[in-house]
C-alpha cells in the first residue's frame, strides 16, 4: 500500500454521473426522462468537499482572497478547452481551476444539455462548478450522427491524460495569454476517428504499420469498436506514430488516475484504473427521497446507500498509494462492491468517516 508520505502527484478522479453520483427518472424503455427529476446519491456533497477542498464552500469574495489573481492561470474565451463551460470568467478571460486536493473531471455519456443540468443540480453555486477540471458529455464518446442513438461507449482515460497534460504544458510554455494552443485535442470522438483513419492510411502507405495497427481489421464491426482500436493505436509506442504526438504521462497517467463508474464495459480500455460502484437505481433513490422528506417513516441512515461515503475512504487510502493500477491489481478494490460483506462495508464506512472528520467535513447524507 505504500507509506503515509504525501504523494508526489495529485490524484485525478474521473466521475460518471447517472447511476454513479445520481439517479435520473427513467421511462419504461429504461432511458432517462428528458428534464426528469434528479436524485443525488447520499453523501455526494461530502465526497465533493473531500475532493475539492475548502474552496468548495467559499463565496466569491472569500475565494478571491484564498486564490488571488496573481496565482491564477487564465485563457481567452476562444482558447477554452472542451468541457470548460463552467470555468469562472473575468472580462475577456476564463480562469483555469485552482489546485484542489483531488482533481475532478466529470465524464458522462448523456447529452451536453443534460450533463450541464445534472452538474448544476448537484453543484448549485458557480464557484463550485468552476473547480472542475472538465465536464465532458456525449460528443466526447460518439460521433455526431450517433448522439441520439443508444450505442456502447468507452471512456478511454488516455483521452483525459492527453487533454489535461497537454493543457498544463501549454500553460507553462506559452508566450502570452493570447498564444493559441498548438496541440491537437482528442476530446471530440469525431476528431479522434478522423485522425485515426488518417494515421492508418499513412502507416499503410509507408509500409511501417505498427503491430497494433496491422492486427486491427480493415473494416470494424461498428464505430464503438473503431474508437477502441484508436485507443490501442494511440497507446502503442507511447503514441509516437500518431498525429497527436507522444503521450505525456505528467502530471496525470495510469499511476494516479481513478475512474468511478457503474459500468465495467465503459472502462475496458484501462480496467486497472476503474473502481466499479454499484448502480444507484430507482429503489435506492426512493429510499433516499423518503429519508429526506418531512415524513421519513421508518427509514434510517443505516438504510441508505453509503457507497460514496465508503469511496471517500477508498480515495483517502489511494492518496498514499504509489501506483493505483498496482493497488487495483492486488485486490485493493475487491471489498468495495455489491457483494461486500457487512464487515467490509463497515471497514470502508469507518475509513470514510475518519477521513471526513479529520478535515471537519460534515458527514451528512
C-alpha positions in Angstrom: 0.0 0.0 0.0 3.0 2.3 0.4 4.0 4.6 3.2 2.0 7.5 4.6 4.1 10.2 3.0 2.3 12.8 0.8 2.0 11.6 -2.8 4.2 13.2 -5.4 1.2 13.9 -7.6 -2.4 14.7 -7.1 -5.0 12.1 -7.9 -7.2 12.6 -11.0 -10.7 11.4 -10.3 -12.9 10.8 -13.4 -16.6 10.7 -12.3 -19.6 9.3 -14.1 -23.0 10.9 -13.4 -26.1 8.9 -13.9 -26.1 5.7 -11.8 -22.9 6.7 -10.1 -23.4 10.2 -8.5 -27.2 10.5 -9.0 -30.4 8.9 -10.4 -32.4 10.4 -13.3 -36.0 9.4 -13.6 -36.4 6.8 -16.3 -39.0 5.9 -18.9 -40.5 2.4 -19.4 -37.7 1.6 -22.0 -35.0 2.3 -19.5 -33.9 5.6 -21.0 -33.8 8.7 -18.8 -36.7 11.1 -19.0 -35.7 14.4 -20.7 -36.0 17.1 -18.0 -37.0 14.4 -15.4 -36.3 14.6 -11.7 -32.7 14.1 -10.4 -32.0 12.5 -7.1 -28.4 12.8 -5.7 -26.7 9.8 -4.2 -26.3 10.0 -0.4 -23.0 11.6 0.8 -22.4 13.2 -2.6 -21.7 16.6 -1.0 -19.3 15.0 1.4 -17.4 13.4 -1.5 -17.2 16.7 -3.4 -16.0 18.6 -0.4 -13.3 16.0 0.2 -12.1 16.2 -3.4 -12.4 19.9 -4.0 -11.3 21.2 -0.6 -12.1 24.4 1.3 -12.7 26.3 -2.0 -16.0 24.3 -2.4 -17.8 26.3 0.3 -16.3 29.7 -0.3 -18.2 32.7 -1.6 -16.7 34.8 -4.4 -15.1 37.3 -2.1 -13.5 34.5 0.1 -12.3 32.7 -3.0 -10.6 35.9 -4.3 -8.6 36.2 -1.1 -7.7 32.5 -0.9 -6.9 32.3 -4.6 -5.5 35.7 -5.6 -5.4 36.6 -9.3 -1.6 36.6 -9.4 -1.7 32.8 -8.7 -4.3 32.1 -11.3 -3.9 30.8 -14.9 -6.4 32.1 -17.4 -7.1 31.8 -21.1 -9.0 33.8 -23.7 -12.6 32.6 -24.4 -11.8 31.2 -27.8 -8.9 29.2 -26.5 -11.0 27.5 -23.8 -10.8 23.7 -24.0 -13.7 21.4 -24.5 -15.6 20.9 -21.2 -14.6 24.1 -19.6 -18.1 25.7 -19.8 -18.2 26.2 -16.0 -14.9 28.0 -15.5 -15.2 31.4 -14.0 -14.9 34.4 -16.3 -13.5 37.8 -15.9 -13.6 40.4 -18.8 -12.3 38.5 -21.8 -10.6 35.6 -19.9 -11.6 32.4 -18.3 -9.9 31.2 -15.1 -8.5 27.7 -15.1 -9.5 25.8 -11.9 -7.3 26.2 -8.9 -5.4 23.3 -7.4 -7.7 21.0 -5.4 -6.9 18.0 -3.1 -8.2 15.7 -5.8 -8.5 16.9 -9.4 -12.0 16.1 -10.7 -13.2 15.6 -14.3 -16.9 14.8 -14.9 -17.4 12.4 -17.9 -20.9 11.3 -18.9 -22.5 9.7 -22.0 -25.5 12.0 -21.7 -26.0 14.9 -24.0 -24.3 18.2 -23.1 -27.6 19.8 -22.2 -28.5 17.0 -19.7 -25.0 16.8 -18.3 -25.0 20.6 -17.6 -28.3 20.2 -15.9 -27.1 17.3 -13.7 -23.9 19.2 -12.7 -25.9 22.4 -11.9 -28.3 20.3 -9.8 -25.6 18.7 -7.6 -23.3 21.8 -7.5 -25.6 24.7 -7.2 -23.0 27.5 -7.0 -21.0 28.7 -10.0 -17.9 28.8 -7.8 -18.3 25.1 -7.0 -18.7 24.1 -10.7 -15.6 26.2 -11.5 -13.4 23.8 -9.5 -14.0 21.0 -12.0 -11.1 20.4 -14.5 -13.5 19.5 -17.3 -17.2 18.5 -17.8 -17.4 16.1 -20.8 -20.6 14.9 -22.4 -21.7 12.6 -25.2 -19.8 14.3 -28.1 -16.6 13.1 -26.5 -17.8 9.4 -26.7 -19.7 9.1 -30.0 -19.7 10.8 -33.4 -22.5 13.4 -34.2 -24.7 11.0 -36.2 -24.9 8.7 -33.2 -25.6 11.3 -30.5 -29.3 10.4 -30.4 -28.7 6.6 -30.8 -28.2 4.1 -28.0 -24.8 2.7 -28.6 -22.0 1.3 -26.4 -19.5 3.9 -25.2 -16.0 3.6 -23.8 -14.2 6.0 -21.6 -10.6 5.9 -22.7 -8.6 7.6 -19.9 -5.7 8.3 -22.3 -8.0 11.0 -23.8 -8.1 12.7 -20.4 -4.3 12.3 -20.0 -3.8 13.8 -23.4 -6.1 16.7 -22.8 -5.0 17.7 -19.2 -1.3 17.1 -19.6 -1.0 18.9 -22.9 -3.0 21.8 -21.4 -0.6 22.0 -18.5 2.3 22.0 -20.9 0.7 24.8 -22.9 0.1 27.0 -19.9 3.7 26.5 -18.8 5.3 27.3 -22.2 3.0 29.8 -23.9 4.4 33.3 -24.6 1.3 35.2 -23.7 -2.3 34.6 -22.6 -3.3 35.1 -26.2 -0.9 32.5 -27.6 -3.1 29.7 -29.1 -2.7 26.1 -28.0 -0.6 24.2 -30.5 -1.7 20.6 -29.6 -4.5 18.7 -31.1 -7.4 17.9 -28.8 -8.7 14.3 -28.6 -11.8 15.3 -26.6 -14.2 15.0 -29.6 -14.9 11.5 -30.8 -15.4 12.8 -34.4 -11.8 14.2 -34.4 -10.3 11.1 -32.9 -11.8 9.0 -35.6 -10.7 11.3 -38.4 -7.1 11.3 -37.3 -7.1 7.6 -36.6 -8.2 6.8 -40.1 -5.6 9.3 -41.5 -2.8 7.7 -39.4 -3.7 4.2 -40.5 -3.7 5.2 -44.2 -0.3 6.9 -43.7 1.1 3.9 -42.0 -0.1 1.6 -44.7 1.4 3.7 -47.5 4.7 3.9 -45.7 4.8 0.2 -45.1 5.6 0.9 -41.4 2.4 -0.2 -39.8 2.8 -0.9 -36.1 1.7 -4.3 -34.8 -1.5 -2.9 -33.2 -2.4 -1.2 -36.5 -1.7 -4.3 -38.6 -3.7 -6.5 -36.3 -6.7 -4.2 -36.4 -9.3 -5.2 -39.0 -9.7 -3.0 -42.1 -13.5 -2.8 -41.5 -14.7 -2.6 -37.9 -18.0 -4.0 -36.7 -19.2 -0.6 -35.5 -17.9 2.9 -34.7 -17.5 2.0 -31.0 -15.0 -0.8 -31.9 -13.2 1.5 -34.2 -12.8 4.1 -31.4 -11.5 1.4 -29.1 -8.9 0.5 -31.8 -8.0 4.2 -31.9 -7.1 3.9 -28.2 -4.8 0.9 -28.8 -3.2 2.8 -31.7 -2.7 5.8 -29.6 -1.1 3.9 -26.7 1.2 1.8 -28.8 4.8 3.1 -28.9 3.6 5.7 -26.4 1.8 7.5 -29.3 4.9 8.5 -31.2 3.5 7.4 -34.5 0.1 9.3 -34.2 -0.9 12.7 -35.3 -1.2 13.7 -31.7 2.5 13.0 -31.0 3.9 11.3 -27.9 1.5 10.7 -25.0 2.5 12.7 -22.0 2.3 11.0 -18.6 2.7 14.0 -16.3 1.1 15.3 -14.2 -1.6 12.6 -14.8 -1.3 9.0 -16.0 -2.1 5.4 -15.1 -0.4 5.6 -11.7 -2.6 8.4 -10.3 -6.0 8.2 -12.1 -9.3 6.7 -10.9 -12.4 6.2 -13.0 -15.5 5.8 -10.8 -18.3 4.3 -12.9 -21.1 1.8 -12.5 -20.2 0.2 -15.9 -17.2 -2.1 -16.3 -17.7 -2.2 -20.0 -17.1 1.6 -20.3 -13.8 1.1 -18.5 -12.5 -1.7 -20.8 -9.5 0.4 -22.1 -8.0 0.8 -18.6 -9.7 -1.7 -16.3 -7.0 -1.3 -13.6 -7.8 2.4 -13.3 -11.5 1.6 -12.8 -13.3 1.3 -9.5 -16.8 -0.1 -10.2 -19.5 1.4 -7.9 -22.9 -0.5 -7.7 -25.6 1.2 -9.7 -27.7 3.8 -7.9 -31.1 2.8 -9.0 -34.7 3.8 -8.6 -35.3 1.8 -5.4 -32.2 3.4 -3.7 -33.2 6.8 -4.9 -36.8 6.4 -3.5 -35.3 5.3 -0.1 -33.2 8.5 0.0 -36.1 10.6 -1.1 -38.2 9.2 1.7 -35.4 9.8 4.2 -35.1 13.4 3.3 -38.9 14.0 3.2 -40.9 15.6 6.1 -42.2 12.1 6.9 -39.2 9.7 6.8 -41.3 6.9 8.4 -39.0 4.0 9.3 -36.2 4.9 7.0 -32.9 5.5 8.9 -29.4 6.5 7.8 -28.4 2.9 8.1 -30.9 2.0 5.3 -29.3 4.4 2.8 -26.8 3.6 0.1 -23.5 4.6 1.5 -21.1 3.8 -1.3 -20.0 7.4 -1.8 -19.1 7.6 1.9 -17.2 4.4 1.5 -15.5 5.8 -1.6 -14.1 8.7 0.4 -12.3 6.0 2.4 -11.0 4.4 -0.8 -9.8 7.8 -2.0 -8.1 8.5 1.3 -6.3 5.2 1.0 -5.3 5.9 -2.6 -3.7 9.2 -1.6 -0.9 7.1 0.0 -0.6 4.6 -2.8 2.3 4.9 -5.2 0.5 3.2 -8.2 -3.3 3.0 -8.5 -3.1 0.2 -11.0 -1.0 -2.0 -8.8 -3.3 -1.4 -5.9 -6.3 -2.5 -8.0 -4.3 -5.5 -9.4 -3.5 -6.6 -5.9 -7.2 -6.6 -5.0 -7.4 -3.4 -3.1 -10.8 -2.5 -4.5 -12.2 -6.0 -4.2 -14.1 -5.3 -1.0 -15.8 -2.2 -2.5 -18.6 -3.9 -4.4 -22.2 -5.0 -4.2 -21.1 -8.4 -2.9 -19.1 -7.0 0.1 -19.7 -8.5 3.5 -21.1 -6.4 6.4 -17.5 -6.3 7.8 -16.1 -5.0 4.5 -18.8 -2.3 4.3 -18.2 -1.3 7.9 -14.4 -1.0 7.2 -14.8 1.4 4.3 -17.6 3.4 6.1 -15.3 3.9 9.1 -12.4 4.8 6.8 -14.6 7.4 5.1 -15.9 8.8 8.3 -12.4 9.1 9.7 -11.2 11.0 6.6 -14.1 13.4 6.7 -13.9 14.0 10.4 -10.2 14.8 10.1 -11.0 17.5 7.6 -14.0 18.8 9.6 -16.3 18.0 6.7 -20.0 17.4 7.7 -20.9 13.7 7.4 -24.4 14.3 6.2 -26.2 12.0 3.6 
